Amino acid sequence: MKFPYGIVDFYGLITEGYFYADRTDRITSLEKAGKHLLFLHPRRFGKSLVLSMLENYYDLARLDEFEQLFGCLKIGENPTPLHNRYFVMWWDFSMVASHGDIQAAVIRNSSWTAI
């Protein structure tokens, strides 16, 4: 059995045979909770993996792979009507600078004007 330490890619985790602690039964609760969700957990607690799992669950592009990805998991037994119904965009903000000020941004991007 392979343990996925540091792996946050749900698709790779499932298709490559890693151990996965099934949390898919919580999808139904998330859908019932409403539109404003906030995941507060400590570092290394699985937030990114949960988001990757949700990405694969709701992504229309993964419709043909639903059985392969979720068939052996709890949500695969009784999927919600919203599975694989959305176009999902994945954005990586890890390279965005989180420091600086508006003047630094103005200097770097000449299309902005100073206020």
N, C-alpha and C positions, 0 to 999 in steps of 0.2 A: 504494500500500500504506500502510495506517495503522499506526503503531506505538503500542502501548498503554502509554505511560509513565505509571506511577502508577495504572493500572486494575487492580483486584483482583477484578473480577466476571467469572468465567469465562463465564457465560451471555451477558452483554452483549458480551464480547470476541469470542466465536464468532459470535453472531447479527448483530453489526454489522460483521463483516468485518475485524477487526483481525488483525495478524500474531500468531501463536501458535507459540512454540517447543515442539513436541510433547514432553511429558514423561509422557504417558499410559502408555508402555510400562513405567513403574515401578510401576504399580498392582499387577501380579501379584507383584512382589517385596515390596511392602508387605503384601499379604495373607499371604504366606508367612513374613514376619518375625515375626509374633506379635502379641500384644495391646498391648505396651508400646512405643510409638514416640515418639521425641523428634527434633524437627527443629531442628538447630542450624546456623544460617546467619547471616551478617552482615545488617545492615539493608539493605533494598532488594534482597533476593536472591530474592524470589518465594515466600516462605512462605505469605502470604495467598492468592495466586493458586492455589497448589497445593491449599490447603484448600478453596477455592471450586470447583476442578475436581473434587476428591473428593466434595464436597457434591452436585454435579450428577450425578456418576457413580452414587452410591449412593442418591440420593433417589427414593423411590417416586413422588413427584409429577411427576418428570421422565421417567417411563417412555415416554410417547408421543413425547417429543422426543429420545430416545436417538440415533436415526439422524441427526438434524439436528446434534446437538452433537458426537457422537463418530464418526460414520460415516466421516469423512475422516481421522481420527486413528488412530494405531497400535492402540490398544485397541479401536477399532471393528471391526477385522478379526477379532479373537479375544477377545471380552469374557469376563470371568470370570463364574462362576455367581452371584456376589453383586451384579452390577450392578442398580441400581434395586430393591433388596430391602428398604430401610429407610425408616422415617419419620425425617426429618432435622429437628432443631430448630436454628435459628441464633440465637445469643445475641451481643449486642454489649456488651462490657464497657468500651468506650472512655469512657463517661461515669461510671464508678465511680471514686470517689476512692481513690487508692492510699496515702494518708497519714492520719494521725490515730491515735487510741488508743481503747481500749475505753470510757473515760469520755466521749469526744466522741460515740461511737456511742450511749451510754446517754442522753445529753442529747437527741440528735436523734430518737431513737425511744423514746417513752415506754412501749412495750410490753416493752422489755427491762428487766431488773432489774439493779442493781449487784451485783457479786460481792464 
